[in-house]
Amino acid sequence: MGGGPQKKVLFRRITKDLSIMEVLQAYPEVRSVFARHGMGCLTCMGAMAETIESGARIHGIDLEELLADLNEAVKNRF
């Protein structure tokens, strides 16, 4: 029990309710998508629990456009 390697959870679709950290852990390659949209500080404490929706709102980013770009970036992973 415990102590084994952590299994990555892949989401079928990236949604506004997922935390930024969950998405980065599942799909490290989306870091550039977040940066392109003006969310470059992904290692700050807020990103640990902040949802994509709240992060987009705080940074004044169009949520639907961000989600579309994130999902486009990972569409070939399934």
N, C-alpha and C positions, 0 to 999 in steps of 0.2 A: 504494500500500500504506500502511496505517495513516493516522492523522491524521483520518479521517472520523468522523462522528458515531457514537456507540455505539448499537447497536440494543438495545432493551429485550427481554428474554426474558420471555414470559408463560408461566406454568406452568398446566397443565390442572387441577392440584389442588395446594393448598398442603399440604405434608407436614412432619412433625416433623424431617426431615433437612435441610431447606433452612435457609440462614442467614437471620437476621432481616433483614440488609441486602439480600440477594437479593430477599426478598419486598417490602420497602419500595421498592426500585428498580423492581420490576415493577408494584407496586400501591400507590402513595403514599397512597391513600385508606384503607388499613388501619391507618395510624398511630393513628387513634382507637380501633380495636378493641384494639390492644396497650395503649393507655392505659387503656381501660375495664377491662382485666384486671389493671392494676397494673404494667404495663411501660412507664412513661412516659419512661424515660431511654434513648431509642433512638439517641442520638447518641454514647453513650459508646464507648470502644474495644472493649468486650466485644461489642457488637451487631454490629460489623464481621464477625466470624467465628463468633459464637455461633449455634448452631442454635436453632430454635424449641423443640425438646425441652429443651435444656440451659437456655435462658432461663426456660422455664416451671418447671423443677425448682428453679433458683436462687431464683426469686421465689415459690415455693410455689403455683403456679397449676395448675389442672386442665388438663392437656394436651389431652385430648379435647374439652373445652368450648371452649378457645381455638381449636383447629383448626376446629371446627364453625363458630364465629363468623367466623373469617377466610375460610373458604370460602364462607360465606353472603354475606359482603360483596363477593365478587368473582364470584359465580355468573353475573351478567349480562354479564360481559366476554367470554364465549365465544360 
